[in-house]
Amino acid sequence: MELILQPTVETCGQACIAMITGKPIEEVIKDMKTSGPTSIGQLIDILDFYGVKHAEKNTRISKKNPVPYEYSILTVHLDKGYTHWTLLYDNKYYDPEFGLIDSEYPYGRITSFLGIYK
């Protein structure tokens, strides 16, 4: 997995998709038709467009599902007051805003995840 940093404050979702697919972030932005904030629905649609296998839906972190899959797009509520997409892969966080994090995620609360299948 290669870390891709988001080019703007609002392109974390596009950067996560670029990391998953290995495509340039500019191509992902073009294919998604947005350089702005993204929803889980938009991320699922573009994963389908690129033929990436994934879970059917976003799963909330709960007692029943306490930890994300080893390979997931994470929904993070940042301490800065906004929601952010981050990629979990091989027990490391590939955060398009903050970089590679190989310890506990320090910037906010992970609330849900979308599993990606290899």
Biopython code that builds the backbone (N, CA, C, O; Angstrom):
import numpy as np
from Bio.PDB.StructureBuilder import StructureBuilder

atoms = [
    (1, "MET", "N", (0.856, -1.175, 0.000)),
    (1, "MET", "CA", (0.000, 0.000, 0.000)),
    (1, "MET", "C", (0.900, 1.235, 0.000)),
    (1, "MET", "O", (1.850, 1.335, 0.776)),
    (2, "GLU", "N", (0.579, 2.160, -0.880)),
    (2, "GLU", "CA", (1.331, 3.417, -0.940)),
    (2, "GLU", "C", (0.461, 4.538, -0.390)),
    (2, "GLU", "O", (-0.681, 4.712, -0.814)),
    (3, "LEU", "N", (1.005, 5.296, 0.557)),
    (3, "LEU", "CA", (0.293, 6.432, 1.129)),
    (3, "LEU", "C", (0.120, 7.519, 0.081)),
    (3, "LEU", "O", (1.075, 7.900, -0.596)),
    (4, "ILE", "N", (-1.106, 8.015, -0.048)),
    (4, "ILE", "CA", (-1.400, 9.157, -0.918)),
    (4, "ILE", "C", (-2.023, 10.229, -0.045)),
    (4, "ILE", "O", (-3.046, 9.998, 0.601)),
    (5, "LEU", "N", (-1.416, 11.386, -0.027)),
    (5, "LEU", "CA", (-1.943, 12.501, 0.755)),
    (5, "LEU", "C", (-2.987, 13.249, -0.057)),
    (5, "LEU", "O", (-2.863, 13.390, -1.273)),
    (6, "GLN", "N", (-4.006, 13.720, 0.625)),
    (6, "GLN", "CA", (-5.075, 14.450, -0.049)),
    (6, "GLN", "C", (-4.567, 15.819, -0.486)),
    (6, "GLN", "O", (-3.894, 16.502, 0.286)),
    (7, "PRO", "N", (-4.880, 16.229, -1.720)),
    (7, "PRO", "CA", (-4.403, 17.519, -2.217)),
    (7, "PRO", "C", (-5.145, 18.709, -1.620)),
    (7, "PRO", "O", (-4.617, 19.821, -1.602)),
    (8, "THR", "N", (-6.359, 18.487, -1.134)),
    (8, "THR", "CA", (-7.118, 19.560, -0.492)),
    (8, "THR", "C", (-7.757, 19.004, 0.773)),
    (8, "THR", "O", (-7.761, 17.793, 0.995)),
    (9, "VAL", "N", (-8.292, 19.886, 1.594)),
    (9, "VAL", "CA", (-8.918, 19.492, 2.855)),
    (9, "VAL", "C", (-10.121, 18.564, 2.632)),
    (9, "VAL", "O", (-10.472, 17.801, 3.532)),
    (10, "GLU", "N", (-10.745, 18.612, 1.480)),
    (10, "GLU", "CA", (-11.991, 17.885, 1.239)),
    (10, "GLU", "C", (-11.842, 16.629, 0.388)),
    (10, "GLU", "O", (-12.849, 16.081, -0.060)),
    (11, "THR", "N", (-10.631, 16.159, 0.152)),
    (11, "THR", "CA", (-10.451, 15.014, -0.754)),
    (11, "THR", "C", (-9.904, 13.761, -0.061)),
    (11, "THR", "O", (-9.180, 12.978, -0.674)),
    (12, "CYS", "N", (-10.247, 13.576, 1.200)),
    (12, "CYS", "CA", (-9.781, 12.377, 1.906)),
    (12, "CYS", "C", (-10.396, 11.108, 1.317)),
    (12, "CYS", "O", (-9.714, 10.089, 1.203)),
    (13, "GLY", "N", (-11.666, 11.158, 0.945)),
    (13, "GLY", "CA", (-12.317, 9.989, 0.349)),
    (13, "GLY", "C", (-11.671, 9.606, -0.969)),
    (13, "GLY", "O", (-11.410, 8.429, -1.219)),
    (14, "GLN", "N", (-11.416, 10.582, -1.804)),
    (14, "GLN", "CA", (-10.776, 10.329, -3.091)),
    (14, "GLN", "C", (-9.370, 9.756, -2.885)),
    (14, "GLN", "O", (-8.949, 8.865, -3.623)),
    (15, "ALA", "N", (-8.648, 10.263, -1.888)),
    (15, "ALA", "CA", (-7.296, 9.761, -1.612)),
    (15, "ALA", "C", (-7.347, 8.305, -1.150)),
    (15, "ALA", "O", (-6.498, 7.505, -1.544)),
    (16, "CYS", "N", (-8.325, 7.954, -0.325)),
    (16, "CYS", "CA", (-8.472, 6.562, 0.113)),
    (16, "CYS", "C", (-8.726, 5.652, -1.089)),
    (16, "CYS", "O", (-8.136, 4.576, -1.189)),
    (17, "ILE", "N", (-9.592, 6.077, -1.990)),
    (17, "ILE", "CA", (-9.878, 5.274, -3.184)),
    (17, "ILE", "C", (-8.628, 5.150, -4.053)),
    (17, "ILE", "O", (-8.363, 4.079, -4.600)),
    (18, "ALA", "N", (-7.867, 6.216, -4.187)),
    (18, "ALA", "CA", (-6.624, 6.175, -4.963)),
    (18, "ALA", "C", (-5.645, 5.170, -4.352)),
    (18, "ALA", "O", (-4.977, 4.434, -5.078)),
    (19, "MET", "N", (-5.558, 5.139, -3.025)),
    (19, "MET", "CA", (-4.665, 4.176, -2.375)),
    (19, "MET", "C", (-5.128, 2.749, -2.628)),
    (19, "MET", "O", (-4.306, 1.875, -2.902)),
    (20, "ILE", "N", (-6.418, 2.502, -2.542)),
    (20, "ILE", "CA", (-6.966, 1.159, -2.728)),
    (20, "ILE", "C", (-6.756, 0.673, -4.158)),
    (20, "ILE", "O", (-6.394, -0.483, -4.379)),
    (21, "THR", "N", (-6.985, 1.556, -5.130)),
    (21, "THR", "CA", (-6.954, 1.152, -6.544)),
    (21, "THR", "C", (-5.580, 1.303, -7.191)),
    (21, "THR", "O", (-5.310, 0.690, -8.224)),
    (22, "GLY", "N", (-4.712, 2.118, -6.588)),
    (22, "GLY", "CA", (-3.416, 2.400, -7.214)),
    (22, "GLY", "C", (-3.516, 3.410, -8.342)),
    (22, "GLY", "O", (-2.556, 3.609, -9.086)),
    (23, "LYS", "N", (-4.668, 4.046, -8.474)),
    (23, "LYS", "CA", (-4.868, 5.055, -9.522)),
    (23, "LYS", "C", (-4.424, 6.424, -9.022)),
    (23, "LYS", "O", (-4.442, 6.672, -7.816)),
    (24, "PRO", "N", (-4.031, 7.308, -9.917)),
    (24, "PRO", "CA", (-3.696, 8.682, -9.506)),
    (24, "PRO", "C", (-4.932, 9.368, -8.922)),
    (24, "PRO", "O", (-6.046, 9.167, -9.406)),
    (25, "ILE", "N", (-4.733, 10.164, -7.899)),
    (25, "ILE", "CA", (-5.871, 10.812, -7.243)),
    (25, "ILE", "C", (-6.625, 11.724, -8.215)),
    (25, "ILE", "O", (-7.841, 11.875, -8.100)),
    (26, "GLU", "N", (-5.920, 12.326, -9.160)),
    (26, "GLU", "CA", (-6.591, 13.183, -10.147)),
    (26, "GLU", "C", (-7.594, 12.383, -10.979)),
    (26, "GLU", "O", (-8.663, 12.887, -11.324)),
    (27, "GLU", "N", (-7.245, 11.138, -11.298)),
    (27, "GLU", "CA", (-8.155, 10.275, -12.061)),
    (27, "GLU", "C", (-9.380, 9.907, -11.214)),
    (27, "GLU", "O", (-10.506, 9.890, -11.713)),
    (28, "VAL", "N", (-9.149, 9.615, -9.932)),
    (28, "VAL", "CA", (-10.258, 9.282, -9.037)),
    (28, "VAL", "C", (-11.201, 10.473, -8.902)),
    (28, "VAL", "O", (-12.419, 10.313, -8.968)),
    (29, "ILE", "N", (-10.641, 11.665, -8.713)),
    (29, "ILE", "CA", (-11.464, 12.882, -8.611)),
    (29, "ILE", "C", (-12.306, 13.052, -9.884)),
    (29, "ILE", "O", (-13.496, 13.361, -9.816)),
    (30, "LYS", "N", (-11.675, 12.846, -11.033)),
    (30, "LYS", "CA", (-12.389, 12.970, -12.317)),
    (30, "LYS", "C", (-13.506, 11.932, -12.423)),
    (30, "LYS", "O", (-14.628, 12.256, -12.810)),
    (31, "ASP", "N", (-13.190, 10.685, -12.078)),
    (31, "ASP", "CA", (-14.188, 9.615, -12.185)),
    (31, "ASP", "C", (-15.320, 9.781, -11.174)),
    (31, "ASP", "O", (-16.460, 9.408, -11.450)),
    (32, "MET", "N", (-15.007, 10.340, -10.002)),
    (32, "MET", "CA", (-16.045, 10.577, -8.992)),
    (32, "MET", "C", (-16.846, 11.839, -9.285)),
    (32, "MET", "O", (-17.917, 12.055, -8.718)),
    (33, "LYS", "N", (-16.316, 12.663, -10.173)),
    (33, "LYS", "CA", (-16.959, 13.927, -10.553)),
    (33, "LYS", "C", (-17.095, 14.884, -9.369)),
    (33, "LYS", "O", (-18.037, 15.672, -9.297)),
    (34, "THR", "N", (-16.130, 14.800, -8.436)),
    (34, "THR", "CA", (-16.111, 15.758, -7.326)),
    (34, "THR", "C", (-14.718, 15.849, -6.720)),
    (34, "THR", "O", (-14.002, 14.857, -6.584)),
    (35, "SER", "N", (-14.368, 17.067, -6.364)),
    (35, "SER", "CA", (-13.149, 17.309, -5.587)),
    (35, "SER", "C", (-13.548, 17.825, -4.205)),
    (35, "SER", "O", (-12.748, 18.431, -3.493)),
    (36, "GLY", "N", (-14.811, 17.566, -3.846)),
    (36, "GLY", "CA", (-15.329, 18.003, -2.561)),
    (36, "GLY", "C", (-15.556, 16.831, -1.632)),
    (36, "GLY", "O", (-15.111, 15.717, -1.906)),
    (37, "PRO", "N", (-16.248, 17.079, -0.534)),
    (37, "PRO", "CA", (-16.535, 16.027, 0.442)),
    (37, "PRO", "C", (-17.308, 14.871, -0.203)),
    (37, "PRO", "O", (-18.056, 15.066, -1.160)),
    (38, "THR", "N", (-17.111, 13.669, 0.339)),
    (38, "THR", "CA", (-17.767, 12.486, -0.211)),
    (38, "THR", "C", (-18.547, 11.752, 0.872)),
    (38, "THR", "O", (-18.222, 11.820, 2.057)),
    (39, "SER", "N", (-19.575, 11.058, 0.435)),
    (39, "SER", "CA", (-20.392, 10.233, 1.329)),
    (39, "SER", "C", (-19.963, 8.778, 1.186)),
    (39, "SER", "O", (-19.234, 8.424, 0.259)),
    (40, "ILE", "N", (-20.419, 7.945, 2.106)),
    (40, "ILE", "CA", (-20.133, 6.513, 2.003)),
    (40, "ILE", "C", (-20.755, 5.953, 0.724)),
    (40, "ILE", "O", (-20.182, 5.060, 0.100)),
    (41, "GLY", "N", (-21.908, 6.463, 0.334)),
    (41, "GLY", "CA", (-22.538, 6.020, -0.912)),
    (41, "GLY", "C", (-21.674, 6.296, -2.124)),
    (41, "GLY", "O", (-21.554, 5.455, -3.014)),
    (42, "GLN", "N", (-21.067, 7.480, -2.160)),
    (42, "GLN", "CA", (-20.166, 7.815, -3.272)),
    (42, "GLN", "C", (-18.936, 6.909, -3.272)),
    (42, "GLN", "O", (-18.474, 6.496, -4.335)),
    (43, "LEU", "N", (-18.405, 6.598, -2.093)),
    (43, "LEU", "CA", (-17.234, 5.720, -2.022)),
    (43, "LEU", "C", (-17.598, 4.316, -2.507)),
    (43, "LEU", "O", (-16.831, 3.693, -3.241)),
    (44, "ILE", "N", (-18.749, 3.825, -2.103)),
    (44, "ILE", "CA", (-19.204, 2.504, -2.556)),
    (44, "ILE", "C", (-19.405, 2.509, -4.073)),
    (44, "ILE", "O", (-19.012, 1.562, -4.754)),
    (45, "ASP", "N", (-20.013, 3.565, -4.599)),
    (45, "ASP", "CA", (-20.242, 3.651, -6.050)),
    (45, "ASP", "C", (-18.927, 3.617, -6.826)),
    (45, "ASP", "O", (-18.837, 2.931, -7.845)),
    (46, "ILE", "N", (-17.915, 4.337, -6.368)),
    (46, "ILE", "CA", (-16.655, 4.367, -7.117)),
    (46, "ILE", "C", (-15.891, 3.053, -6.946)),
    (46, "ILE", "O", (-15.208, 2.614, -7.871)),
    (47, "LEU", "N", (-15.997, 2.426, -5.783)),
    (47, "LEU", "CA", (-15.390, 1.094, -5.627)),
    (47, "LEU", "C", (-16.038, 0.119, -6.614)),
    (47, "LEU", "O", (-15.341, -0.680, -7.239)),
    (48, "ASP", "N", (-17.355, 0.178, -6.757)),
    (48, "ASP", "CA", (-18.059, -0.661, -7.728)),
    (48, "ASP", "C", (-17.599, -0.338, -9.151)),
    (48, "ASP", "O", (-17.359, -1.242, -9.952)),
    (49, "PHE", "N", (-17.479, 0.940, -9.455)),
    (49, "PHE", "CA", (-17.035, 1.389, -10.781)),
    (49, "PHE", "C", (-15.669, 0.798, -11.117)),
    (49, "PHE", "O", (-15.431, 0.392, -12.254)),
    (50, "TYR", "N", (-14.774, 0.750, -10.135)),
    (50, "TYR", "CA", (-13.422, 0.218, -10.345)),
    (50, "TYR", "C", (-13.344, -1.299, -10.153)),
    (50, "TYR", "O", (-12.282, -1.890, -10.351)),
    (51, "GLY", "N", (-14.453, -1.933, -9.772)),
    (51, "GLY", "CA", (-14.456, -3.382, -9.617)),
    (51, "GLY", "C", (-13.783, -3.884, -8.345)),
    (51, "GLY", "O", (-13.307, -5.018, -8.296)),
    (52, "VAL", "N", (-13.746, -3.038, -7.315)),
    (52, "VAL", "CA", (-13.145, -3.426, -6.033)),
    (52, "VAL", "C", (-14.219, -4.088, -5.169)),
    (52, "VAL", "O", (-15.289, -3.519, -4.956)),
    (53, "LYS", "N", (-13.933, -5.267, -4.685)),
    (53, "LYS", "CA", (-14.880, -5.979, -3.827)),
    (53, "LYS", "C", (-14.845, -5.394, -2.416)),
    (53, "LYS", "O", (-13.779, -5.099, -1.874)),
    (54, "HIS", "N", (-16.037, -5.234, -1.833)),
    (54, "HIS", "CA", (-16.148, -4.584, -0.526)),
    (54, "HIS", "C", (-17.389, -5.087, 0.193)),
    (54, "HIS", "O", (-18.237, -5.755, -0.398)),
    (55, "ALA", "N", (-17.484, -4.759, 1.471)),
    (55, "ALA", "CA", (-18.682, -5.093, 2.239)),
    (55, "ALA", "C", (-19.880, -4.373, 1.636)),
    (55, "ALA", "O", (-19.742, -3.360, 0.950)),
    (56, "GLU", "N", (-21.048, -4.917, 1.906)),
    (56, "GLU", "CA", (-22.280, -4.339, 1.369)),
    (56, "GLU", "C", (-22.559, -2.940, 1.885)),
    (56, "GLU", "O", (-23.078, -2.090, 1.162)),
    (57, "LYS", "N", (-22.202, -2.706, 3.167)),
    (57, "LYS", "CA", (-22.520, -1.420, 3.780)),
    (57, "LYS", "C", (-21.488, -1.066, 4.832)),
    (57, "LYS", "O", (-20.678, -1.895, 5.247)),
    (58, "ASN", "N", (-21.538, 0.173, 5.244)),
    (58, "ASN", "CA", (-20.709, 0.675, 6.325)),
    (58, "ASN", "C", (-21.203, 0.040, 7.626)),
    (58, "ASN", "O", (-22.411, -0.042, 7.849)),
    (59, "THR", "N", (-20.292, -0.407, 8.481)),
    (59, "THR", "CA", (-20.658, -1.062, 9.737)),
    (59, "THR", "C", (-20.237, -0.181, 10.908)),
    (59, "THR", "O", (-19.081, 0.231, 11.002)),
    (60, "ARG", "N", (-21.181, 0.101, 11.793)),
    (60, "ARG", "CA", (-20.873, 0.916, 12.973)),
    (60, "ARG", "C", (-20.052, 0.111, 13.962)),
    (60, "ARG", "O", (-20.284, -1.084, 14.146)),
    (61, "ILE", "N", (-19.090, 0.765, 14.599)),
    (61, "ILE", "CA", (-18.324, 0.149, 15.678)),
    (61, "ILE", "C", (-19.280, -0.017, 16.861)),
    (61, "ILE", "O", (-19.922, 0.942, 17.290)),
    (62, "SER", "N", (-19.367, -1.245, 17.382)),
    (62, "SER", "CA", (-20.290, -1.534, 18.477)),
    (62, "SER", "C", (-19.759, -2.748, 19.241)),
    (62, "SER", "O", (-18.705, -3.289, 18.905)),
    (63, "LYS", "N", (-20.483, -3.165, 20.252)),
    (63, "LYS", "CA", (-20.094, -4.380, 20.977)),
    (63, "LYS", "C", (-20.113, -5.586, 20.040)),
    (63, "LYS", "O", (-19.270, -6.476, 20.146)),
    (64, "LYS", "N", (-21.070, -5.607, 19.132)),
    (64, "LYS", "CA", (-21.167, -6.704, 18.168)),
    (64, "LYS", "C", (-20.036, -6.649, 17.134)),
    (64, "LYS", "O", (-19.543, -7.691, 16.702)),
    (65, "ASN", "N", (-19.627, -5.452, 16.740)),
    (65, "ASN", "CA", (-18.557, -5.232, 15.761)),
    (65, "ASN", "C", (-17.532, -4.264, 16.365)),
    (65, "ASN", "O", (-17.479, -3.098, 15.973)),
    (66, "PRO", "N", (-16.721, -4.739, 17.315)),
    (66, "PRO", "CA", (-15.859, -3.809, 18.059)),
    (66, "PRO", "C", (-14.628, -3.310, 17.308)),
    (66, "PRO", "O", (-14.075, -2.266, 17.655)),
    (67, "VAL", "N", (-14.194, -4.040, 16.289)),
    (67, "VAL", "CA", (-12.992, -3.618, 15.560)),
    (67, "VAL", "C", (-13.240, -3.714, 14.059)),
    (67, "VAL", "O", (-13.973, -4.590, 13.601)),
    (68, "PRO", "N", (-12.632, -2.818, 13.301)),
    (68, "PRO", "CA", (-12.788, -2.858, 11.845)),
    (68, "PRO", "C", (-12.070, -4.072, 11.252)),
    (68, "PRO", "O", (-11.194, -4.660, 11.886)),
    (69, "TYR", "N", (-12.450, -4.432, 10.040)),
    (69, "TYR", "CA", (-11.714, -5.450, 9.303)),
    (69, "TYR", "C", (-10.290, -4.952, 9.093)),
    (69, "TYR", "O", (-10.025, -3.750, 9.129)),
    (70, "GLU", "N", (-9.387, -5.889, 8.876)),
    (70, "GLU", "CA", (-7.966, -5.558, 8.689)),
    (70, "GLU", "C", (-7.743, -4.582, 7.529)),
    (70, "GLU", "O", (-6.778, -3.818, 7.535)),
    (71, "TYR", "N", (-8.633, -4.610, 6.541)),
    (71, "TYR", "CA", (-8.528, -3.735, 5.367)),
    (71, "TYR", "C", (-9.869, -3.025, 5.245)),
    (71, "TYR", "O", (-10.851, -3.621, 4.801)),
    (72, "SER", "N", (-9.915, -1.752, 5.637)),
    (72, "SER", "CA", (-11.182, -1.014, 5.699)),
    (72, "SER", "C", (-10.986, 0.466, 5.439)),
    (72, "SER", "O", (-9.923, 1.031, 5.695)),
    (73, "ILE", "N", (-12.043, 1.077, 4.923)),
    (73, "ILE", "CA", (-12.140, 2.534, 4.936)),
    (73, "ILE", "C", (-12.836, 2.879, 6.250)),
    (73, "ILE", "O", (-13.916, 2.366, 6.541)),
    (74, "LEU", "N", (-12.218, 3.740, 7.030)),
    (74, "LEU", "CA", (-12.742, 4.105, 8.342)),
    (74, "LEU", "C", (-13.411, 5.462, 8.319)),
    (74, "LEU", "O", (-12.924, 6.394, 7.680)),
    (75, "THR", "N", (-14.524, 5.570, 9.013)),
    (75, "THR", "CA", (-15.165, 6.857, 9.267)),
    (75, "THR", "C", (-14.616, 7.345, 10.603)),
    (75, "THR", "O", (-14.755, 6.673, 11.625)),
    (76, "VAL", "N", (-13.993, 8.519, 10.585)),
    (76, "VAL", "CA", (-13.380, 9.055, 11.797)),
    (76, "VAL", "C", (-13.989, 10.425, 12.093)),
    (76, "VAL", "O", (-14.066, 11.287, 11.218)),
    (77, "HIS", "N", (-14.415, 10.606, 13.327)),
    (77, "HIS", "CA", (-14.860, 11.921, 13.775)),
    (77, "HIS", "C", (-13.665, 12.562, 14.461)),
    (77, "HIS", "O", (-13.278, 12.183, 15.567)),
    (78, "LEU", "N", (-13.094, 13.535, 13.782)),
    (78, "LEU", "CA", (-11.854, 14.153, 14.261)),
    (78, "LEU", "C", (-12.112, 15.126, 15.392)),
    (78, "LEU", "O", (-13.175, 15.737, 15.495)),
    (79, "ASP", "N", (-11.092, 15.249, 16.242)),
    (79, "ASP", "CA", (-11.152, 16.198, 17.351)),
    (79, "ASP", "C", (-11.342, 17.629, 16.850)),
    (79, "ASP", "O", (-11.826, 18.490, 17.584)),
    (80, "LYS", "N", (-10.958, 17.879, 15.597)),
    (80, "LYS", "CA", (-11.093, 19.218, 15.004)),
    (80, "LYS", "C", (-12.544, 19.552, 14.642)),
    (80, "LYS", "O", (-12.835, 20.676, 14.232)),
    (81, "GLY", "N", (-13.452, 18.584, 14.791)),
    (81, "GLY", "CA", (-14.867, 18.860, 14.580)),
    (81, "GLY", "C", (-15.419, 18.494, 13.220)),
    (81, "GLY", "O", (-16.490, 18.977, 12.853)),
    (82, "TYR", "N", (-14.733, 17.660, 12.457)),
    (82, "TYR", "CA", (-15.289, 17.232, 11.178)),
    (82, "TYR", "C", (-15.075, 15.734, 10.988)),
    (82, "TYR", "O", (-14.296, 15.108, 11.707)),
    (83, "THR", "N", (-15.777, 15.173, 10.013)),
    (83, "THR", "CA", (-15.685, 13.748, 9.707)),
    (83, "THR", "C", (-14.654, 13.544, 8.606)),
    (83, "THR", "O", (-14.504, 14.381, 7.715)),
    (84, "HIS", "N", (-13.953, 12.432, 8.677)),
    (84, "HIS", "CA", (-12.773, 12.191, 7.835)),
    (84, "HIS", "C", (-12.733, 10.716, 7.438)),
    (84, "HIS", "O", (-13.155, 9.853, 8.208)),
    (85, "TRP", "N", (-12.228, 10.429, 6.241)),
    (85, "TRP", "CA", (-12.011, 9.054, 5.786)),
    (85, "TRP", "C", (-10.531, 8.719, 5.932)),
    (85, "TRP", "O", (-9.667, 9.516, 5.567)),
    (86, "THR", "N", (-10.249, 7.545, 6.464)),
    (86, "THR", "CA", (-8.891, 7.038, 6.639)),
    (86, "THR", "C", (-8.895, 5.570, 6.242)),
    (86, "THR", "O", (-9.916, 4.893, 6.366)),
    (87, "LEU", "N", (-7.772, 5.081, 5.770)),
    (87, "LEU", "CA", (-7.661, 3.695, 5.342)),
    (87, "LEU", "C", (-6.876, 2.892, 6.380)),
    (87, "LEU", "O", (-5.800, 3.305, 6.811)),
    (88, "LEU", "N", (-7.423, 1.746, 6.773)),
    (88, "LEU", "CA", (-6.723, 0.798, 7.642)),
    (88, "LEU", "C", (-6.269, -0.359, 6.772)),
    (88, "LEU", "O", (-7.071, -0.976, 6.070)),
    (89, "TYR", "N", (-4.969, -0.650, 6.824)),
    (89, "TYR", "CA", (-4.421, -1.742, 6.029)),
    (89, "TYR", "C", (-3.243, -2.342, 6.777)),
    (89, "TYR", "O", (-2.311, -1.631, 7.153)),
    (90, "ASP", "N", (-3.284, -3.650, 6.992)),
    (90, "ASP", "CA", (-2.180, -4.359, 7.621)),
    (90, "ASP", "C", (-1.783, -3.731, 8.967)),
    (90, "ASP", "O", (-0.602, -3.539, 9.256)),
    (91, "ASN", "N", (-2.799, -3.419, 9.777)),
    (91, "ASN", "CA", (-2.615, -2.848, 11.116)),
    (91, "ASN", "C", (-1.946, -1.476, 11.133)),
    (91, "ASN", "O", (-1.365, -1.079, 12.143)),
    (92, "LYS", "N", (-2.027, -0.757, 10.026)),
    (92, "LYS", "CA", (-1.508, 0.612, 9.947)),
    (92, "LYS", "C", (-2.601, 1.507, 9.390)),
    (92, "LYS", "O", (-3.434, 1.078, 8.592)),
    (93, "TYR", "N", (-2.582, 2.748, 9.821)),
    (93, "TYR", "CA", (-3.535, 3.741, 9.323)),
    (93, "TYR", "C", (-2.856, 4.556, 8.234)),
    (93, "TYR", "O", (-1.843, 5.213, 8.473)),
    (94, "TYR", "N", (-3.417, 4.505, 7.054)),
    (94, "TYR", "CA", (-2.943, 5.310, 5.929)),
    (94, "TYR", "C", (-3.877, 6.509, 5.858)),
    (94, "TYR", "O", (-4.903, 6.489, 5.178)),
    (95, "ASP", "N", (-3.489, 7.550, 6.581)),
    (95, "ASP", "CA", (-4.344, 8.712, 6.717)),
    (95, "ASP", "C", (-3.949, 9.751, 5.677)),
    (95, "ASP", "O", (-2.825, 10.252, 5.701)),
    (96, "PRO", "N", (-4.863, 10.082, 4.762)),
    (96, "PRO", "CA", (-4.515, 11.010, 3.689)),
    (96, "PRO", "C", (-4.257, 12.440, 4.163)),
    (96, "PRO", "O", (-3.739, 13.255, 3.399)),
    (97, "GLU", "N", (-4.608, 12.755, 5.407)),
    (97, "GLU", "CA", (-4.333, 14.094, 5.937)),
    (97, "GLU", "C", (-3.101, 14.106, 6.837)),
    (97, "GLU", "O", (-2.301, 15.040, 6.781)),
    (98, "PHE", "N", (-2.946, 13.071, 7.669)),
    (98, "PHE", "CA", (-1.908, 13.081, 8.699)),
    (98, "PHE", "C", (-0.727, 12.159, 8.422)),
    (98, "PHE", "O", (0.270, 12.217, 9.142)),
    (99, "GLY", "N", (-0.812, 11.307, 7.398)),
    (99, "GLY", "CA", (0.296, 10.423, 7.062)),
    (99, "GLY", "C", (0.116, 9.015, 7.609)),
    (99, "GLY", "O", (-0.975, 8.641, 8.041)),
    (100, "LEU", "N", (1.187, 8.244, 7.587)),
    (100, "LEU", "CA", (1.177, 6.856, 8.026)),
    (100, "LEU", "C", (1.280, 6.790, 9.546)),
    (100, "LEU", "O", (2.162, 7.403, 10.149)),
    (101, "ILE", "N", (0.368, 6.040, 10.153)),
    (101, "ILE", "CA", (0.319, 5.918, 11.612)),
    (101, "ILE", "C", (0.353, 4.426, 11.932)),
    (101, "ILE", "O", (-0.538, 3.685, 11.517)),
    (102, "ASP", "N", (1.368, 3.982, 12.664)),
    (102, "ASP", "CA", (1.466, 2.546, 12.950)),
    (102, "ASP", "C", (1.228, 2.229, 14.425)),
    (102, "ASP", "O", (1.699, 1.218, 14.945)),
    (103, "SER", "N", (0.491, 3.109, 15.079)),
    (103, "SER", "CA", (0.092, 2.872, 16.468)),
    (103, "SER", "C", (-1.403, 3.179, 16.568)),
    (103, "SER", "O", (-2.072, 3.319, 15.545)),
    (104, "GLU", "N", (-1.922, 3.282, 17.764)),
    (104, "GLU", "CA", (-3.334, 3.613, 17.943)),
    (104, "GLU", "C", (-3.649, 4.953, 17.275)),
    (104, "GLU", "O", (-2.858, 5.893, 17.344)),
    (105, "TYR", "N", (-4.813, 5.026, 16.630)),
    (105, "TYR", "CA", (-5.176, 6.252, 15.901)),
    (105, "TYR", "C", (-5.372, 7.410, 16.880)),
    (105, "TYR", "O", (-6.231, 7.323, 17.758)),
    (106, "PRO", "N", (-4.590, 8.504, 16.753)),
    (106, "PRO", "CA", (-4.597, 9.561, 17.764)),
    (106, "PRO", "C", (-5.467, 10.779, 17.486)),
    (106, "PRO", "O", (-5.593, 11.637, 18.359)),
    (107, "TYR", "N", (-6.072, 10.892, 16.309)),
    (107, "TYR", "CA", (-6.670, 12.169, 15.908)),
    (107, "TYR", "C", (-8.177, 12.277, 16.096)),
    (107, "TYR", "O", (-8.739, 13.360, 15.929)),
    (108, "GLY", "N", (-8.834, 11.194, 16.435)),
    (108, "GLY", "CA", (-10.280, 11.248, 16.590)),
    (108, "GLY", "C", (-10.846, 9.885, 16.901)),
    (108, "GLY", "O", (-10.106, 8.951, 17.209)),
    (109, "ARG", "N", (-12.171, 9.770, 16.819)),
    (109, "ARG", "CA", (-12.881, 8.549, 17.172)),
    (109, "ARG", "C", (-13.362, 7.839, 15.909)),
    (109, "ARG", "O", (-14.088, 8.412, 15.097)),
    (110, "ILE", "N", (-12.945, 6.586, 15.759)),
    (110, "ILE", "CA", (-13.383, 5.761, 14.635)),
    (110, "ILE", "C", (-14.783, 5.250, 14.972)),
    (110, "ILE", "O", (-14.979, 4.579, 15.985)),
    (111, "THR", "N", (-15.746, 5.569, 14.123)),
    (111, "THR", "CA", (-17.136, 5.223, 14.428)),
    (111, "THR", "C", (-17.718, 4.134, 13.536)),
    (111, "THR", "O", (-18.696, 3.488, 13.912)),
    (112, "SER", "N", (-17.133, 3.920, 12.361)),
    (112, "SER", "CA", (-17.639, 2.878, 11.473)),
    (112, "SER", "C", (-16.571, 2.523, 10.452)),
    (112, "SER", "O", (-15.537, 3.183, 10.350)),
    (113, "PHE", "N", (-16.848, 1.457, 9.695)),
    (113, "PHE", "CA", (-15.873, 0.998, 8.704)),
    (113, "PHE", "C", (-16.590, 0.309, 7.547)),
    (113, "PHE", "O", (-17.682, -0.239, 7.695)),
    (114, "LEU", "N", (-15.932, 0.360, 6.390)),
    (114, "LEU", "CA", (-16.376, -0.362, 5.205)),
    (114, "LEU", "C", (-15.265, -1.331, 4.842)),
    (114, "LEU", "O", (-14.182, -0.920, 4.424)),
    (115, "GLY", "N", (-15.537, -2.623, 5.002)),
    (115, "GLY", "CA", (-14.528, -3.636, 4.711)),
    (115, "GLY", "C", (-14.213, -3.701, 3.220)),
    (115, "GLY", "O", (-15.104, -3.639, 2.373)),
    (116, "ILE", "N", (-12.924, -3.829, 2.925)),
    (116, "ILE", "CA", (-12.446, -4.009, 1.554)),
    (116, "ILE", "C", (-11.904, -5.434, 1.460)),
    (116, "ILE", "O", (-11.159, -5.875, 2.336)),
    (117, "TYR", "N", (-12.275, -6.150, 0.406)),
    (117, "TYR", "CA", (-11.832, -7.538, 0.243)),
    (117, "TYR", "C", (-10.679, -7.591, -0.748)),
    (117, "TYR", "O", (-10.740, -6.993, -1.823)),
    (118, "LYS", "N", (-9.645, -8.302, -0.380)),
    (118, "LYS", "CA", (-8.455, -8.421, -1.249)),
    (118, "LYS", "C", (-8.740, -9.316, -2.429)),
    (118, "LYS", "O", (-7.863, -9.533, -3.264)),
]
sb = StructureBuilder()
sb.init_structure("model")
sb.init_model(0)
sb.init_chain("A")
sb.init_seg("    ")
for serial, (resi, resn, name, xyz) in enumerate(atoms, 1):
    if name == "N":
        sb.init_residue(resn, " ", resi, " ")
    sb.init_atom(name, np.array(xyz, "f"), 0.0, 1.0, " ", f" {name:<3s}", serial, name[0])
structure = sb.get_structure()
